[in-house]
Amino acid sequence: MSYGYTGKILEIDLTAGTHNVLKMGEDFYRKYLGGPGIATYFALKNITPHTEPLSPDNVLIFATGILTGSFGPAVPRYTVCAKSPLTDTIGKSEAGGFWGPELKKAGYDAIIVRGKAKDPVYVNIADGAVKIKSAAAVWGKDTLETQNALEQAEGEGTRVLQIGPGGENQVLMANIVNELGHFNGRNGLGAVMGSKNLKAIVVKGSENVPCYDKEFPKDLSRWVAKNLKDHALAYGLYWNGTPGGITTMNANGSLPTKNWQESVFDRAEEIGAQSLEKILIKRKGCFSCPVRCKRVVESKDSEMPINPALGGPEYETLVCLGSNLGIGDIKLVSKANELCNRYTLDTMSLGMTISFAMECYEKGFLTKEDTGGIELTFGNEDILLDLIRMTAFKEGFGKDLALGSYRLAQQLGKETENFLLQVKKQELPAHDPRVKAGLALQYAISSHGADHWFAQHDTLYTEKGSSGMQSIAQLGVAEPVPADELSAQKAKLIYYTHLMTIMYDCLGVCIFGYASRSIVSLEKLAQLVEAVTGWNISMWEMLKAGERASVMMRSFNGREGFTSSDDVLPPRVYDGITNGPRRGEKLNEAVFTQAREVYYQMAGLNEQGLPTISKLAELEIDWLAE
């Protein structure tokens, strides 16, 4: 009997309207684990090089982790992969919630979606049975309307993964949502769903994920719940959620403001965790997670009503739709978040694209004629909600915003590229690599564009004896490194914690439940994997599975023509910070380039940033060299 996985991969051909099941054995799961390991494997096997991302030839893969849906703590995660229409690289995005565990309970570890339906459809999966049904009644509806309609159609307990109008209209920053508040947020994978006329995948299962030892995962979950308050970082996530970072970053002089032209926002407290408390009605968690970092907000203000069914804003949203646009109204930013959730738009890419356009407008590269009469200035609170709606439906200037900042710059001219904040055409998250220098490597080297959880963050490892340093001792990292240092030791730290972080993705666990950001140690994680699977597995083996996924992603990009010339940073991060306590601090480009080369050598990548033949052989994926 298999434990931790079902052994079944569902293949759906939307063009033919058929499906079949692939059966995979223990060796496959032990080698690739799940999440991006499984998803990238099938992407490489099924997506022809240079496929147009929004064509029927692209393949969309949903893959759970080996621990997803088990009895352990914080095990809700699954990965979505395809060729990204935003970056043209491998697309990879994780989400929590309840859909991934339910997919396993319904009998499948992963889904591979091919082709394009003639008319809008949704897929219903119930205890192994698969039906492709018409989505005519919900196509064009927002996510809340669709959730309610599909729950009514398919019955209580159904878990709904879907796209809203942003995905249907193939906006390049469209994302995918499950249960209204859990997003595969980046890389525009919602646009891929829309290009396939696939509105939703609804799942319902009655079988628990088989575990070799049921008691240890349950005991570990109880231990986490009992001891959460004693772990400062984990309990901080429960109490403040990610919005707790707003005032911290602002005080540290690293809060992106007005398209990163500034780093301190004079209205930061108005969009921080304490202000959010005024409209917070509850804290919410994902499947089997006691951390409960999600915020749910509500406003009954007739002028700015906010529906709690759509959740609440995270740190990234509060920055990208708040300080980075010069906006300091917590209700407005929360309403903007609600609209993005209704339409399935990535708040990071959308906010950064709007801020780029605002800078272009203020510096004369866009005019009122270009924007359709919109006064596109920083701090203009009257235009934000209209811009979100226009982007989702590709109306007026929203059609330009729907391209993302990189393609918009191509339209406006080369001079505007200095205002861009993107890597591989994906907009930067709201963390400044001039202050946390390891993020420079994370953003540049990530295979799927700028990603702030490619590895762990610098600030966790700056003090000897800290909880962060203790959490990675068994990785062989003994000495702390200053946050703003970009040295060989920092390259090692980013490389090692990248392997740890992508291992988490392959396992299906959340970074907010595990080291270094939270309470569960690597030692306990290894015990959990052994208890769930019955395997005598080491941390080394699991880290190598994570590395295997990472190298496969680099290989996918290599065959698409990506090289080290694409592992670069936007010009602005080499400029000095203009205000606040960090005024004048900047990255040195030569130092960054040297650190990148050191990282390549540690990771078994050649001068072009591509895996060496020996690295492929070591990881037993040398079929990629053929």
C-alpha positions in Angstrom: 0.0 0.0 0.0 1.2 3.5 -0.8 1.2 6.2 1.9 1.1 10.0 1.4 0.0 9.7 -2.2 -2.7 8.0 -4.3 -0.4 7.0 -7.2 -2.8 8.5 -9.7 -2.4 11.4 -12.1 -5.5 12.6 -13.9 -5.0 13.7 -17.5 -7.8 15.8 -19.1 -8.0 16.7 -22.8 -10.4 19.6 -23.1 -10.3 19.5 -27.0 -11.4 15.9 -27.1 -13.5 16.1 -24.0 -11.8 13.0 -22.5 -9.8 12.0 -19.6 -7.6 9.1 -18.5 -5.5 8.2 -15.4 -1.7 7.7 -15.3 -0.5 5.4 -12.5 2.8 6.2 -11.0 4.9 4.1 -8.5 6.8 4.7 -5.3 10.1 5.3 -7.1 8.5 8.2 -9.0 7.2 9.9 -5.9 10.3 9.4 -3.9 12.3 10.9 -6.6 10.1 14.0 -7.3 8.0 14.1 -4.1 5.3 16.4 -5.5 4.4 20.0 -6.1 7.0 21.6 -8.5 8.9 18.3 -8.7 6.0 16.5 -10.3 4.6 19.5 -12.1 7.8 20.5 -13.8 8.5 16.9 -14.8 5.2 16.7 -16.7 5.7 20.2 -18.1 9.1 19.1 -19.6 7.5 15.9 -21.0 4.4 17.6 -22.4 5.2 21.2 -23.4 7.0 21.6 -26.7 9.8 24.2 -26.7 8.7 27.7 -27.8 5.0 26.9 -27.3 2.8 30.0 -27.3 1.6 30.2 -23.7 -2.0 31.1 -24.5 -2.4 28.5 -27.2 -4.1 25.1 -26.8 -0.7 23.5 -27.0 0.3 24.8 -23.6 -0.3 22.3 -20.7 -1.5 23.3 -17.3 -0.5 21.1 -14.3 -1.8 21.1 -10.8 0.2 19.0 -8.4 -0.1 18.4 -4.6 2.9 17.7 -2.3 3.6 14.4 -0.7 2.4 15.8 2.7 -0.6 17.7 1.3 -3.8 16.7 3.0 -2.2 14.5 5.7 -2.8 14.9 9.4 0.3 17.1 10.0 0.3 20.8 10.6 0.3 23.4 7.8 0.1 20.9 4.9 -2.3 22.6 2.5 -0.1 23.5 -0.4 -0.2 22.6 -4.1 1.6 23.9 -7.2 0.4 25.1 -10.6 2.8 25.0 -13.5 2.6 25.9 -17.2 4.5 28.1 -19.6 3.9 31.5 -18.3 2.3 34.1 -20.6 3.7 36.9 -18.4 7.4 35.8 -18.3 7.6 33.2 -21.2 9.5 31.1 -18.6 8.3 28.1 -16.7 5.3 29.3 -14.7 5.2 28.2 -11.1 2.8 29.3 -8.3 1.8 27.8 -5.0 -1.4 28.2 -3.0 -2.8 26.9 0.3 -6.4 26.7 1.3 -8.4 23.5 1.1 -8.5 22.6 -2.6 -5.2 20.7 -2.7 -6.1 18.4 0.2 -9.5 17.8 -1.2 -8.0 16.8 -4.6 -6.1 14.1 -2.8 -9.1 13.0 -0.9 -10.9 12.7 -4.2 -8.3 10.3 -5.5 -5.6 12.2 -7.4 -2.2 13.6 -6.7 -2.1 15.8 -9.8 -4.0 17.0 -12.8 -2.6 17.6 -16.3 -4.9 19.7 -18.5 -4.4 19.8 -22.3 -6.1 21.5 -25.2 -8.9 23.9 -25.3 -12.7 23.4 -24.8 -14.9 24.6 -27.7 -17.1 26.4 -25.1 -16.5 27.4 -21.5 -16.4 24.4 -19.1 -15.6 23.3 -15.6 -14.4 20.0 -14.4 -16.1 18.2 -11.6 -14.1 15.5 -9.6 -16.0 13.5 -7.0 -14.3 10.5 -5.4 -12.4 9.6 -8.5 -15.3 10.2 -11.0 -14.6 12.9 -13.5 -17.1 15.0 -15.5 -16.5 17.9 -17.9 -19.6 20.2 -17.6 -20.8 23.4 -19.3 -19.7 26.6 -17.5 -22.0 28.8 -19.6 -24.0 29.8 -16.6 -20.9 31.1 -14.7 -18.6 32.4 -17.5 -18.4 36.1 -17.1 -19.3 35.9 -13.4 -17.0 37.1 -10.6 -15.5 34.6 -8.2 -18.1 35.1 -5.4 -20.9 34.5 -7.8 -19.2 31.5 -9.3 -18.4 30.0 -5.9 -22.0 30.2 -4.8 -23.3 28.8 -8.1 -20.9 25.8 -8.2 -21.4 25.0 -4.5 -25.1 24.9 -5.1 -24.8 22.8 -8.3 -22.3 20.3 -6.9 -23.3 20.1 -3.2 -22.1 21.0 0.2 -18.4 20.3 0.9 -17.4 21.0 -2.7 -14.1 22.8 -3.0 -13.9 25.3 -5.9 -10.7 26.4 -7.8 -11.5 29.0 -10.4 -10.8 32.1 -12.4 -12.7 35.4 -12.6 -13.0 37.8 -15.5 -9.3 38.6 -15.4 -8.5 35.0 -16.3 -11.3 34.7 -18.8 -10.1 37.8 -20.6 -6.5 36.5 -20.5 -5.0 39.4 -18.6 -1.3 38.5 -18.3 -1.3 39.0 -14.5 -4.5 36.9 -13.9 -4.3 34.4 -11.1 -6.2 31.4 -9.8 -8.1 31.2 -6.6 -9.5 28.4 -4.4 -12.2 29.0 -1.8 -12.2 32.8 -2.6 -9.1 33.6 -0.6 -6.2 31.3 -1.5 -4.3 32.3 -4.6 -1.8 30.8 -7.1 -1.0 34.4 -7.5 1.9 34.9 -9.9 3.0 34.2 -13.5 -0.4 34.8 -15.1 -1.5 31.2 -14.8 -5.1 32.3 -14.6 -4.8 33.5 -18.2 -3.7 30.0 -19.2 -6.9 28.6 -17.7 -8.9 31.3 -19.5 -7.2 30.5 -22.8 -8.4 26.9 -22.4 -12.0 28.0 -21.7 -11.6 26.3 -18.3 -13.6 28.3 -15.7 -13.1 26.0 -12.7 -12.1 22.6 -11.2 -14.4 21.6 -8.4 -13.4 18.6 -6.2 -15.0 16.6 -3.4 -13.6 13.5 -1.7 -14.4 11.3 1.2 -11.1 9.3 1.6 -8.5 10.5 4.0 -4.9 10.7 2.7 -3.3 7.4 3.8 -0.6 7.8 6.4 1.8 5.1 7.6 1.7 6.4 11.1 -1.4 8.4 11.9 -0.5 9.3 15.4 2.8 11.3 15.0 1.3 13.8 12.5 -1.7 14.4 14.9 0.6 14.7 17.9 2.8 17.2 16.0 -0.3 19.3 15.1 -1.3 19.3 18.7 2.2 20.3 19.8 2.2 23.2 17.3 -1.2 24.5 18.6 0.0 24.3 22.2 3.4 25.9 21.7 2.6 28.5 19.0 2.5 31.4 21.5 6.0 30.6 22.6 7.4 31.1 19.1 7.7 34.9 18.5 7.7 34.7 14.7 4.9 32.1 14.4 2.7 33.9 16.9 3.3 37.2 15.2 1.9 35.7 12.0 -1.2 34.7 14.0 -1.7 38.0 15.7 -0.8 40.5 12.9 -0.6 38.4 9.8 1.7 39.6 7.1 0.4 43.2 7.4 2.5 43.4 10.5 5.4 44.1 8.2 4.2 47.5 7.0 5.3 49.6 9.9 8.4 47.5 10.5 9.6 48.0 6.9 8.7 51.7 7.0 10.7 52.2 10.2 13.6 50.3 8.6 13.6 52.6 5.6 12.6 49.9 3.1 8.9 50.3 2.4 8.4 50.6 -1.4 6.7 53.9 -2.0 5.7 55.7 -5.3 7.2 53.1 -7.6 10.2 52.6 -5.3 11.3 56.2 -5.8 11.0 56.5 -2.0 11.4 54.1 0.9 9.5 55.7 3.7 5.8 56.4 3.5 4.3 59.1 5.7 1.0 57.3 5.9 2.3 53.8 6.6 0.5 53.5 9.9 -2.8 54.2 8.1 -2.3 51.0 6.1 -0.6 48.9 8.7 -1.8 46.0 11.0 -3.2 48.3 13.6 -5.3 50.2 11.1 -6.5 47.0 9.6 -7.7 45.9 13.0 -10.4 48.5 12.7 -12.1 46.5 10.0 -10.8 43.0 11.0 -13.6 40.6 11.9 -11.6 37.3 12.2 -8.4 35.4 11.6 -8.5 32.5 9.2 -6.2 29.6 8.3 -5.7 27.0 5.7 -6.2 23.2 6.0 -4.7 21.8 9.2 -2.9 25.0 10.1 -3.0 26.5 13.6 -1.0 29.6 12.6 -4.1 31.2 11.0 -2.2 34.1 9.3 -5.1 35.1 7.0 -7.1 38.3 7.7 -10.8 38.7 7.1 -12.1 42.2 6.9 -15.5 43.8 6.6 -17.0 47.3 6.1 -20.7 48.1 6.1 -19.9 51.7 5.0 -22.4 52.4 2.2 -19.7 54.4 0.3 -17.0 51.7 0.7 -18.6 48.3 1.5 -16.2 45.4 1.9 -17.4 41.8 1.7 -15.7 39.5 4.2 -16.3 36.5 1.9 -13.4 37.8 -0.2 -10.9 37.7 2.7 -8.5 40.6 3.4 -5.2 42.1 2.2 -1.7 40.7 2.8 1.4 42.8 3.2 2.3 42.7 -0.5 -1.2 44.0 -1.4 -1.0 46.8 1.2 2.3 47.9 -0.3 1.6 47.4 -4.0 -1.9 48.9 -4.0 -1.1 51.3 -1.1 2.3 52.9 -0.4 3.7 52.2 -3.8 0.8 54.2 -5.3 1.0 56.8 -2.6 -2.3 55.7 -1.2 -2.9 55.5 2.6 -6.5 54.6 3.0 -7.0 51.2 4.6 -10.6 50.8 3.5 -9.8 51.8 -0.1 -6.8 49.3 -0.3 -9.0 46.6 1.3 -11.7 47.3 -1.3 -9.1 47.2 -4.1 -8.0 43.8 -2.7 -11.6 42.6 -2.8 -12.0 43.6 -6.4 -8.7 41.9 -7.4 -10.0 38.8 -5.6 -13.3 39.0 -7.5 -11.6 39.3 -10.8 -8.5 37.1 -10.1 -5.8 39.7 -10.6 -2.4 39.4 -9.0 -2.2 42.4 -6.7 1.6 42.6 -6.9 1.9 42.7 -10.6 -1.1 45.0 -11.0 0.0 47.4 -8.3 3.5 47.6 -9.7 2.2 48.1 -13.3 0.0 51.0 -12.1 2.9 52.6 -10.2 5.1 52.3 -13.3 2.4 54.0 -15.3 2.0 56.7 -12.7 5.7 57.5 -12.9 5.5 57.5 -16.7 2.6 59.9 -16.5 4.2 62.3 -14.0 7.4 62.4 -16.1 5.5 63.0 -19.4 5.7 59.7 -21.1 1.9 59.2 -20.8 -0.7 61.9 -21.2 -4.4 62.3 -20.3 -5.2 61.4 -23.9 -3.3 58.1 -23.5 -5.2 57.3 -20.2 -8.6 58.2 -21.5 -8.8 61.3 -19.3 -7.5 59.7 -16.1 -5.3 61.8 -13.9 -2.7 59.1 -13.3 -0.8 60.6 -10.4 0.5 59.1 -7.2 -1.9 59.5 -4.3 -5.0 59.9 -6.5 -7.4 57.7 -4.6 -10.3 58.3 -6.9 -9.0 56.2 -9.8 -7.8 53.0 -8.2 -11.0 50.9 -8.3 -11.8 52.0 -11.8 -8.3 51.0 -13.0 -8.7 47.5 -11.5 -12.1 47.0 -13.2 -10.8 48.4 -16.5 -7.8 46.0 -16.3 -9.9 42.9 -15.6 -12.1 43.7 -18.6 -9.4 45.2 -20.8 -11.4 48.4 -21.2 -9.7 51.7 -22.2 -6.3 52.2 -20.6 -6.9 49.0 -18.7 -6.1 47.1 -21.9 -2.6 48.6 -21.6 -2.2 47.8 -17.9 -3.3 44.2 -18.6 0.0 43.7 -20.5 2.1 44.1 -17.3 4.8 46.8 -16.9 7.4 45.3 -19.1 5.2 45.1 -22.2 3.8 48.5 -21.4 7.3 49.9 -21.4 7.9 48.4 -24.8 5.0 50.5 -26.1 6.1 53.7 -24.4 9.7 53.7 -25.4 13.2 52.7 -24.1 13.5 55.7 -21.8 10.7 54.4 -19.6 12.7 51.2 -18.9 14.5 53.0 -16.1 11.3 53.1 -14.2 10.7 49.4 -14.5 10.9 47.0 -11.5 10.8 43.6 -13.0 12.9 40.4 -13.6 12.1 38.2 -16.5 9.0 40.5 -17.1 7.5 39.8 -13.7 7.1 42.7 -11.3 9.1 42.7 -8.1 7.5 41.9 -4.8 7.5 44.5 -2.0 10.9 43.7 -0.4 14.0 45.9 -1.2 17.2 44.1 -2.1 19.2 47.2 -1.3 18.4 46.4 2.4 18.0 42.6 2.3 20.8 41.9 -0.2 20.1 38.2 -0.6 16.8 39.1 -2.3 19.0 40.4 -5.2 20.0 36.8 -5.8 16.5 35.5 -5.2 14.9 37.9 -7.7 17.5 37.5 -10.4 18.0 33.7 -10.2 14.4 32.6 -9.7 13.4 30.6 -12.8 9.9 32.1 -12.9 10.7 35.8 -12.4 11.1 37.9 -9.3 10.1 35.8 -6.3 10.5 36.8 -2.6 10.2 33.2 -1.4 12.7 31.6 -3.8 14.8 31.3 -0.6 14.5 32.5 3.0 15.0 36.2 4.0 18.4 37.6 5.1 17.1 39.1 8.3 16.4 35.7 9.8 20.2 34.9 9.9 22.0 38.0 11.1 22.6 37.0 14.7 24.5 34.1 16.1 22.3 31.9 18.3 19.1 33.4 16.9 16.1 31.1 16.2 16.8 31.5 12.5 20.5 30.4 12.8 19.5 27.5 15.0 16.8 26.4 12.5 19.4 25.8 9.7 22.3 24.4 11.8 21.9 21.0 10.3 22.3 22.5 6.8 25.9 23.4 7.8 25.3 27.1 8.1 27.1 28.2 11.3 27.9 31.9 10.9 25.5 34.7 10.6 25.7 37.2 7.7 24.7 40.9 7.8 21.4 41.5 5.9 23.0 44.0 3.5 26.0 42.0 2.7 26.3 40.3 -0.7 29.3 37.9 -0.3 30.2 34.3 -1.0 28.7 33.4 2.4 25.4 35.1 1.5 25.4 33.2 -1.8 25.7 30.0 0.1 23.0 31.0 2.5 20.6 31.8 -0.4 21.5 28.6 -2.2 21.0 26.3 0.9 17.8 28.0 1.9 16.5 27.9 -1.7 16.9 24.1 -1.6 15.0 24.1 1.7 12.2 26.3 0.4 11.6 24.5 -2.8 11.7 21.2 -0.8 8.8 22.7 1.2 7.0 23.2 -2.1 7.6 19.6 -3.1 6.3 18.4 0.2 3.3 20.6 0.2 4.0 22.4 3.5 3.7 26.2 4.2 6.7 28.3 4.9 4.6 30.0 7.6 4.4 26.8 9.6 8.0 25.6 9.2 11.6 26.8 9.8 13.0 29.4 9.5 9.9 31.6 9.5 7.9 29.5 11.9 7.7 26.8 14.5 8.2 23.4 13.1 12.0 22.4 12.8 13.7 20.6 10.1 14.1 17.6 12.5 10.4 17.4 13.1 9.7 17.8 9.4 11.9 14.8 8.6 10.0 12.8 11.2 6.7 13.9 9.8 7.6 12.8 6.2 8.7 9.4 7.6 5.5 9.0 9.6 3.3 9.9 6.6 5.1 7.9 3.9 6.7 5.1 5.9 10.0 5.8 4.1 13.3 5.8 5.9 14.2 9.2 4.3 16.9 11.7 5.2 16.9 15.4 5.0 19.7 15.1 2.4 17.4 13.0 0.1 14.6 15.5 0.5 16.8 18.5 -0.2 18.1 16.7 -3.3 14.5 16.3 -4.5 14.0 20.0 -4.1 17.2 20.7 -6.0 15.9 18.3 -8.7 12.8 20.4 -9.2 14.9 23.6 -9.3 17.3 22.2 -11.9 14.4 21.0 -14.0 12.9 24.5 -14.0 16.3 26.0 -15.1 16.4 23.3 -17.9 12.9 24.3 -19.1 14.0 27.9 -19.3 17.2 26.9 -21.1 15.4 25.2 -23.9 13.3 28.4 -24.2 16.5 30.4 -24.8 17.0 31.9 -21.3 20.5 32.4 -20.0 22.5 34.3 -17.4 21.7 37.5 -19.4 18.2 37.1 -18.1 19.3 36.7 -14.4 19.6 40.5 -14.0 18.1 43.2 -11.8 16.3 46.4 -12.7 18.4 49.6 -12.8 16.6 51.3 -9.9 18.1 48.9 -7.3 21.6 50.2 -8.2 20.4 53.7 -7.4 20.7 55.0 -3.9 17.7 55.0 -1.6 16.4 58.6 -1.6 14.9 59.1 1.8 14.7 57.8 5.4 17.3 56.1 7.6 18.7 54.1 4.6 19.2 57.2 2.4 22.1 56.6 0.0 22.2 52.8 0.4 22.4 50.8 -2.9 23.5 47.6 -4.5 26.8 47.4 -6.3 26.3 45.8 -9.7 29.8 44.3 -9.8 29.4 42.8 -6.3 26.0 41.4 -7.4 27.4 39.9 -10.5 30.2 38.2 -8.6 27.8 36.8 -6.0 25.6 35.4 -8.8 28.7 33.7 -10.3 29.5 32.1 -6.9 25.9 30.9 -6.6 26.1 29.4 -10.1 29.2 27.4 -9.2 27.7 26.2 -5.9 24.5 25.1 -7.7 26.2 23.2 -10.5 25.2 25.8 -13.2 27.6 26.9 -16.0 28.5 30.5 -16.9 25.3 30.7 -18.8 23.3 29.8 -15.7 22.3 26.4 -17.1 22.7 23.0 -15.4 26.0 21.2 -16.2 25.9 17.7 -17.5 27.4 16.5 -14.3 24.7 18.1 -12.2 22.0 16.5 -14.4 23.7 13.2 -13.9 24.0 13.6 -10.2 20.3 14.2 -9.9 19.4 11.4 -12.3 17.7 13.6 -14.8 20.3 13.4 -17.5 17.5 12.7 -19.9 17.2 16.5 -20.0 20.6 16.6 -21.8 19.3 14.5 -24.7 
